[in-house]
Amino acid sequence: MRTHDPSCEYFLGRKLYGDDFTPDEIAKWFREEEEGHATLGRSKREREGYEYNALNAIHSFRYLGKWKYPDVLSVGGATGDELQPILRQVDRITILEPSSTYRNRILEGVPLRYVKPQPSGIMPFHDSAFDLITSFGCLHHVPNVSTVVREMVRVLRPGGKMLIREPIISMGDWRKPRVGLTKFERGIPLDIFRSTMSDTGVRILQETLGGFPLTPRLQFLLKGHHYNSYAAVMFDKFASRCFAWNYRYHPTTIFHKFTPTLVSYVLEKPGTDAASAQTRPGEAHEAITEGHRTQRTHGPNNDN
């Protein structure tokens, strides 16, 4: 992997580390991260369960309304627990997940299908195959974020929704071991996130900042994780908005660390539901043709 001085454009947030990697560098990253997250916090997840229900509800799910989303794609969704609040609105779930640790067949009556992602970031699905796509805390584990986001937009039907939540700070110096983090994960600079969304043509319906550093200190007042508390999430949202002016991708002083550290997006692909009539119910669960696979594989690539 490449190494850089902390004053370089990556740490200044002007470029996204990994998004300009070669296919060989991407493949190495993929191998390192493939089981990294599953191994890192397995015992804690088994003990405490999913930790972000209130955060997802306030930042994301409340903007979906009561509409039905028959085919849902969860990018990096592990066991699918993140989707529990909207299961009544869902018929089928596909989880694009690199780790073999997570393999459930059904989630409260909703069938799950697991598909393993490719390092290239190209997704093995037809265009306009899904009504809703979620990606909560996955993209910062992949190098070629711009490719993966373009693919997410491609497989989303016109008029469909996309929910994304990711860290927007460097998370420290990724060239060195960091406690509690996988080897290569790093946040996505906010300006780069915004420009990536703009380049794909999706509409940003809602952008919400969060992850204020003092929020975890509320945990001693709570019975569970702070992001499972609606009160804590509302405080976090307010504090993050108040300190948005102090945002830096790679904060190096105590004062600069008083900044929002994550962003959530509610996005919509332009178009009408008429385009989705070209996709048969359940078509997202069919393997793409070999010819289509070859065409996509040799397409533009920054790579996941």
Backbone hydrogen bonds in HBPLUS format (Angstrom, degrees):
<---DONOR---> <-ACCEPTOR-->    atom                        ^
c    i                          cat <-CA-CA->   ^        H-A-AA   ^      H-
h    n   atom  resd res      DA  || num        DHA   H-A  angle D-A-AA Bond
n    s   type  num  typ     dist DA aas  dist angle  dist       angle   num
A0008-CYS N   A0005-ASP O   2.85 MM   3  5.51 164.4  1.87 130.6 132.5     1
A0012-LEU N   A0008-CYS O   3.16 MM   4  6.41 139.6  2.33 145.0 156.8     2
A0014-ARG N   A0009-GLU O   2.90 MM   5  5.12 143.5  2.03 160.3 163.2     3
A0015-LYS N   A0009-GLU O   3.29 MM   6  5.71 144.7  2.43 124.4 121.1     4
A0013-GLY N   A0010-TYR O   3.08 MM   3  5.23 154.2  2.15 101.6 109.5     5
A0019-ASP N   A0016-LEU O   3.10 MM   3  5.68 157.2  2.16 130.4 137.6     6
A0021-PHE N   A0018-GLY O   3.25 MM   3  5.18 160.5  2.29 111.8 110.1     7
A0026-ILE N   A0022-THR O   2.92 MM   4  6.18 157.0  1.98 157.7 165.0     8
A0027-ALA N   A0023-PRO O   2.94 MM   4  6.11 157.1  1.99 145.9 151.8     9
A0028-LYS N   A0024-ASP O   3.08 MM   4  6.32 153.1  2.15 144.7 151.2    10
A0029-TRP N   A0025-GLU O   3.05 MM   4  6.28 163.6  2.08 147.7 151.9    11
A0030-PHE N   A0026-ILE O   2.88 MM   4  6.11 163.4  1.91 153.7 158.3    12
A0031-ARG N   A0027-ALA O   3.07 MM   4  6.31 157.8  2.12 146.0 150.8    13
A0032-GLU N   A0028-LYS O   3.11 MM   4  6.39 157.0  2.17 150.0 156.0    14
A0033-GLU N   A0029-TRP O   2.98 MM   4  6.22 152.8  2.05 155.4 163.1    15
A0034-GLU N   A0030-PHE O   2.90 MM   4  5.67 128.8  2.17 146.7 157.9    16
A0036-GLY N   A0033-GLU O   3.16 MM   3  4.73 139.3  2.33  90.7 102.6    17
A0039-THR N   A0035-GLU O   3.03 MM   4  6.10 154.0  2.10 152.4 158.7    18
A0040-LEU N   A0036-GLY O   2.99 MM   4  6.03 151.8  2.07 145.8 154.1    19
A0045-ARG N   A0041-GLY O   3.01 MM   4  6.18 162.9  2.04 158.5 163.1    20
A0046-GLU N   A0042-ARG O   2.99 MM   4  6.21 158.8  2.04 153.2 159.1    21
A0047-ARG N   A0043-SER O   3.04 MM   4  6.17 140.5  2.20 138.3 148.6    22
A0048-GLU N   A0044-LYS O   2.80 MM   4  5.90 166.5  1.82 158.4 161.5    23
A0049-GLY N   A0045-ARG O   2.77 MM   4  4.83 146.1  1.89 129.0 136.8    24
A0056-ASN N   A0052-TYR O   2.93 MM   4  6.03 166.2  1.95 153.7 157.3    25
A0057-ALA N   A0053-ASN O   2.97 MM   4  6.09 154.4  2.04 143.8 151.5    26
A0058-ILE N   A0054-ALA O   3.01 MM   4  6.15 167.5  2.02 153.5 155.2    27
A0055-LEU N   A0227-TYR O   3.10 MM 172  5.32 146.3  2.22 155.7 149.1    28
A0059-HIS N   A0055-LEU O   2.94 MM   4  5.90 165.1  1.96 152.1 157.1    29
A0060-SER N   A0056-ASN O   2.86 MM   4  5.22 146.2  1.97 132.6 141.4    30
A0061-PHE N   A0056-ASN O   2.90 MM   5  6.15 151.5  1.98 145.2 152.7    31
A0062-ARG N   A0057-ALA O   3.15 MM   5  5.72 146.5  2.27 147.5 149.3    32
A0063-TYR N   A0060-SER O   3.06 MM   3  5.90 162.7  2.09 126.3 131.5    33
A0064-LEU N   A0061-PHE O   3.00 MM   3  5.44 167.3  2.02 117.6 121.3    34
A0069-TYR N   A0089-GLN O   2.70 MM  20  5.75 178.1  1.71 165.3 165.6    35
A0091-ASP N   A0070-PRO O   3.12 MM  21  4.54 147.4  2.24 112.6 120.5    36
A0092-ARG N   A0070-PRO O   2.82 MM  22  6.03 154.3  1.88 174.4 173.9    37
A0131-ASP N   A0071-ASP O   2.83 MM  60  5.45 153.6  1.90 147.1 155.7    38
A0072-VAL N   A0092-ARG O   3.03 MM  20  6.28 160.8  2.07 150.2 156.4    39
A0094-THR N   A0072-VAL O   2.83 MM  22  6.20 164.3  1.86 164.9 170.3    40
A0073-LEU N   A0132-LEU O   2.94 MM  59  6.39 160.0  1.98 156.3 162.3    41
A0134-THR N   A0073-LEU O   2.89 MM  61  6.40 156.4  1.95 158.3 166.1    42
A0074-SER N   A0094-THR O   2.83 MM  20  6.22 163.2  1.86 162.7 168.4    43
A0096-LEU N   A0074-SER O   2.93 MM  22  6.18 153.3  2.00 148.1 156.9    44
A0075-VAL N   A0134-THR O   2.80 MM  59  6.11 168.7  1.81 173.0 169.2    45
A0076-GLY N   A0096-LEU O   2.70 MM  20  5.58 159.3  1.75 150.9 156.3    46
A0080-GLY N   A0077-GLY O   2.83 MM   3  5.20 156.4  1.89 146.5 142.0    47
A0083-LEU N   A0080-GLY O   2.98 MM   3  5.75 163.2  2.00 125.3 130.2    48
A0084-GLN N   A0081-ASP O   3.12 MM   3  5.47 171.0  2.13 117.1 119.9    49
A0086-ILE N   A0083-LEU O   3.02 MM   3  5.75 155.3  2.09 124.1 131.0    50
A0087-LEU N   A0084-GLN O   3.40 MM   3  5.26 176.7  2.40 110.0 110.1    51
A0089-GLN N   A0086-ILE O   2.89 MM   3  5.47 155.5  1.95 119.0 127.1    52
A0090-VAL N   A0087-LEU O   3.16 MM   3  5.10 166.7  2.18 108.6 111.3    53
A0093-ILE N   A0111-PRO O   3.19 MM  18  6.35 157.5  2.25 168.0 172.8    54
A0113-ARG N   A0093-ILE O   2.92 MM  20  6.33 140.4  2.08 149.6 161.7    55
A0095-ILE N   A0113-ARG O   2.79 MM  18  6.13 161.7  1.83 157.0 162.6    56
A0115-VAL N   A0095-ILE O   2.97 MM  20  6.17 161.4  2.00 153.0 152.9    57
A0097-GLU N   A0115-VAL O   3.01 MM  18  6.30 141.1  2.17 150.9 162.2    58
A0112-LEU N   A0105-ARG O   3.01 MM   7  5.14 174.0  2.02 127.5 125.9    59
A0107-LEU N   A0110-VAL O   2.83 MM   3  5.09 162.1  1.86 143.3 148.9    60
A0110-VAL N   A0107-LEU O   3.01 MM   3  5.09 167.3  2.03 112.8 115.7    61
A0121-GLY N   A0118-GLN O   2.97 MM   3  5.57 157.0  2.02 119.6 126.2    62
A0125-PHE N   A0123-MET O   2.87 MM   2  5.64 141.1  2.02  99.3  90.9    63
A0128-SER N   A0154-ARG O   3.02 MM  26  6.32 169.2  2.04 142.3 142.4    64
A0129-ALA N   A0155-VAL O   2.78 MM  26  5.21 119.0  2.16 115.1 127.9    65
A0130-PHE N   A0155-VAL O   2.93 MM  25  6.18 154.3  1.99 160.5 167.9    66
A0157-ARG N   A0130-PHE O   2.89 MM  27  5.74 169.1  1.90 164.4 160.7    67
A0161-LYS N   A0131-ASP O   3.26 MM  30  6.67 148.4  2.37 152.6 149.5    68
A0133-ILE N   A0161-LYS O   3.04 MM  28  6.54 148.9  2.14 145.1 154.9    69
A0163-LEU N   A0133-ILE O   2.82 MM  30  6.28 159.0  1.86 159.7 166.5    70
A0135-SER N   A0163-LEU O   2.83 MM  28  6.24 139.7  1.99 156.4 168.9    71
A0165-ARG N   A0135-SER O   3.05 MM  30  6.52 154.9  2.12 150.0 149.0    72
A0137-GLY N   A0165-ARG O   2.75 MM  28  5.75 157.5  1.80 166.7 164.0    73
A0141-HIS N   A0138-CYS O   2.87 MM   3  5.64 162.4  1.90 126.9 132.0    74
A0142-VAL N   A0139-LEU O   3.11 MM   3  5.42 164.5  2.14 110.9 115.8    75
A0186-ARG N   A0140-HIS O   3.22 MM  46  5.46 154.7  2.29 143.4 148.1    76
A0144-ASN N   A0303-ASP O   2.68 MM 159  3.99 115.9  2.09 131.4 132.5    77
A0148-VAL N   A0144-ASN O   3.25 MM   4  6.56 164.3  2.27 153.9 158.3    78
A0149-VAL N   A0145-VAL O   2.90 MM   4  6.13 163.6  1.93 161.2 165.5    79
A0150-ARG N   A0146-SER O   3.04 MM   4  6.19 158.5  2.09 142.9 148.8    80
A0151-GLU N   A0147-THR O   2.97 MM   4  6.23 152.7  2.04 148.0 155.8    81
A0152-MET N   A0148-VAL O   2.91 MM   4  6.18 150.9  1.99 147.1 155.4    82
A0153-VAL N   A0149-VAL O   3.03 MM   4  6.33 157.1  2.08 150.8 156.0    83
A0154-ARG N   A0150-ARG O   2.93 MM   4  6.19 152.3  2.01 143.2 151.5    84
A0155-VAL N   A0151-GLU O   3.05 MM   4  6.29 159.4  2.09 153.9 156.7    85
A0156-LEU N   A0153-VAL O   3.28 MM   3  5.15 151.1  2.37  97.8 106.3    86
A0160-GLY N   A0157-ARG O   2.85 MM   3  5.20 155.5  1.91 136.4 137.9    87
A0159-GLY N   A0269-LYS O   2.72 MM 110  5.21 157.4  1.77 140.5 148.5    88
A0269-LYS N   A0160-GLY O   3.09 MM 109  5.70 159.4  2.13 155.2 161.7    89
A0162-MET N   A0267-LEU O   2.87 MM 105  4.93 150.9  1.95 134.1 136.7    90
A0267-LEU N   A0162-MET O   2.82 MM 105  4.93 162.4  1.85 153.7 158.1    91
A0164-ILE N   A0265-TYR O   3.05 MM 101  5.09 160.5  2.09 139.3 145.1    92
A0265-TYR N   A0164-ILE O   2.66 MM 101  5.09 159.6  1.70 154.2 160.6    93
A0166-GLU N   A0263-VAL O   3.00 MM  97  5.70 155.9  2.06 159.7 165.2    94
A0263-VAL N   A0166-GLU O   2.93 MM  97  5.70 157.5  1.98 161.1 166.2    95
A0188-ILE N   A0167-PRO O   2.93 MM  21  6.34 161.2  1.96 145.0 140.4    96
A0168-ILE N   A0261-THR O   2.79 MM  93  5.33 158.4  1.84 124.0 129.4    97
A0187-GLY N   A0169-ILE O   2.94 MM  18  4.82 120.1  2.31 142.0 151.9    98
A0170-SER N   A0249-TYR O   2.75 MM  79  5.71 152.5  1.82 155.5 151.8    99
A0176-LYS N   A0173-ASP O   3.05 MM   3  5.90 170.7  2.06 126.5 129.2   100
A0181-LEU N   A0178-ARG O   3.31 MM   3  5.67 160.4  2.35 132.7 129.6   101
A0193-PHE N   A0189-PRO O   2.88 MM   4  6.16 155.4  1.94 155.9 164.1   102
A0194-ARG N   A0190-LEU O   2.95 MM   4  6.23 164.2  1.97 154.0 157.2   103
A0195-SER N   A0191-ASP O   2.96 MM   4  6.19 161.3  2.00 146.3 151.5   104
A0196-THR N   A0192-ILE O   2.85 MM   4  5.95 152.7  1.93 147.1 154.7   105
A0197-MET N   A0193-PHE O   3.04 MM   4  6.33 159.9  2.08 152.4 157.0   106
A0198-SER N   A0194-ARG O   2.98 MM   4  6.22 158.9  2.02 147.2 153.5   107
A0199-ASP N   A0195-SER O   2.89 MM   4  6.06 153.5  1.96 145.8 152.5   108
A0200-THR N   A0196-THR O   3.27 MM   4  6.53 139.7  2.44 141.5 150.7   109
A0200-THR N   A0197-MET O   3.20 MM   3  5.35 131.6  2.45  98.2 110.5   110
A0201-GLY N   A0198-SER O   3.18 MM   3  5.33 144.2  2.32 101.5 111.7   111
A0203-ARG N   A0268-GLU O   2.83 MM  65  5.13 174.7  1.83 158.1 156.6   112
A0268-GLU N   A0203-ARG O   2.94 MM  65  5.13 149.8  2.03 141.9 150.8   113
A0205-LEU N   A0266-VAL O   2.79 MM  61  5.41 144.4  1.91 153.2 164.1   114
A0206-GLN N   A0266-VAL O   3.23 MM  60  5.00 144.8  2.36 138.7 138.4   115
A0266-VAL N   A0206-GLN O   2.92 MM  60  5.00 151.5  2.01 145.3 148.5   116
A0208-THR N   A0264-SER O   2.94 MM  56  5.13 162.5  1.97 149.1 154.4   117
A0264-SER N   A0208-THR O   2.82 MM  56  5.13 152.2  1.89 146.6 156.0   118
A0210-GLY N   A0262-LEU O   2.97 MM  52  5.16 152.5  2.05 143.1 140.1   119
A0261-THR N   A0210-GLY O   2.89 MM  51  6.23 137.4  2.07 144.0 157.5   120
A0262-LEU N   A0210-GLY O   3.04 MM  52  5.16 148.2  2.14 136.3 129.8   121
A0215-THR N   A0212-PHE O   3.03 MM   3  5.69 156.5  2.09 123.4 130.3   122
A0217-ARG N   A0214-LEU O   3.01 MM   3  5.52 143.8  2.15 113.6 124.0   123
A0218-LEU N   A0215-THR O   2.93 MM   3  5.61 165.4  1.95 123.6 128.6   124
A0219-GLN N   A0216-PRO O   3.06 MM   3  5.53 163.3  2.09 113.7 118.7   125
A0221-LEU N   A0218-LEU O   2.90 MM   3  5.58 157.6  1.95 120.6 127.9   126
A0222-LEU N   A0219-GLN O   3.03 MM   3  4.98 149.7  2.13 100.7 110.1   127
A0228-ASN N   A0225-HIS O   2.96 MM   3  5.36 160.0  2.00 115.8 120.2   128
A0229-SER N   A0226-HIS O   3.19 MM   3  5.30 159.3  2.24 107.3 109.9   129
A0233-VAL N   A0229-SER O   3.01 MM   4  6.23 156.8  2.06 149.3 155.8   130
A0234-MET N   A0230-TYR O   2.99 MM   4  6.18 154.0  2.06 146.5 153.1   131
A0235-PHE N   A0231-ALA O   3.02 MM   4  6.31 157.6  2.07 148.4 154.3   132
A0236-ASP N   A0232-ALA O   2.87 MM   4  6.04 159.5  1.92 145.7 152.1   133
A0237-LYS N   A0233-VAL O   2.86 MM   4  6.04 154.2  1.93 146.2 152.6   134
A0238-PHE N   A0234-MET O   3.06 MM   4  6.23 161.6  2.09 146.6 151.0   135
A0239-ALA N   A0235-PHE O   2.88 MM   4  6.08 172.3  1.89 160.6 162.6   136
A0240-SER N   A0236-ASP O   2.94 MM   4  5.97 156.8  1.99 144.0 150.9   137
A0241-ARG N   A0237-LYS O   3.08 MM   4  6.22 153.7  2.15 142.0 148.7   138
A0242-CYS N   A0238-PHE O   3.01 MM   4  6.28 155.4  2.07 149.0 156.0   139
A0243-PHE N   A0239-ALA O   3.06 MM   4  6.27 144.8  2.19 145.2 153.7   140
A0244-ALA N   A0241-ARG O   3.40 MM   3  5.16 168.5  2.42 101.8 103.3   141
A0246-ASN N   A0243-PHE O   2.98 MM   3  5.48 154.2  2.05 113.7 121.5   142
A0247-TYR N   A0244-ALA O   3.17 MM   3  5.44 160.6  2.21 117.7 117.5   143
A0257-LYS N   A0254-ILE O   3.10 MM   3  5.26 142.4  2.25 100.3 111.5   144
A0258-PHE N   A0255-PHE O   3.11 MM   3  5.69 168.1  2.13 116.6 120.1   145
A0275-ALA N   A0272-THR O   3.36 MM   3  6.27 152.8  2.44 122.0 124.4   146
A0276-SER N   A0273-ASP O   2.94 MM   3  5.36 134.5  2.15 107.3 119.8   147
A0277-ALA N   A0274-ALA O   3.09 MM   3  5.52 156.3  2.15 109.2 116.4   148
A0278-GLN N   A0275-ALA O   3.22 MM   3  5.96 167.1  2.24 117.1 121.0   149
A0279-THR N   A0276-SER O   2.95 MM   3  5.39 161.5  1.98 112.9 119.1   150
A0283-GLU N   A0280-ARG O   2.91 MM   3  5.23 150.7  2.00 142.8 138.9   151
A0285-HIS N   A0282-GLY O   2.94 MM   3  5.56 160.0  1.98 117.6 124.0   152
A0286-GLU N   A0283-GLU O   3.01 MM   3  5.38 166.1  2.03 117.9 119.3   153
A0293-ARG N   A0289-THR O   2.89 MM   4  6.15 157.5  1.94 152.5 159.6   154
A0294-THR N   A0290-GLU O   2.98 MM   4  6.21 159.4  2.03 149.0 153.2   155
A0295-GLN N   A0291-GLY O   3.05 MM   4  6.26 158.8  2.10 145.9 151.7   156
A0296-ARG N   A0292-HIS O   2.98 MM   4  6.19 163.0  2.01 153.3 156.8   157
A0297-THR N   A0293-ARG O   2.93 MM   4  6.03 158.6  1.97 150.6 156.9   158
A0298-HIS N   A0294-THR O   3.32 MM   4  6.43 145.7  2.45 143.8 149.8   159
A0299-GLY N   A0296-ARG O   3.02 MM   3  5.07 159.3  2.07 112.0 113.0   160
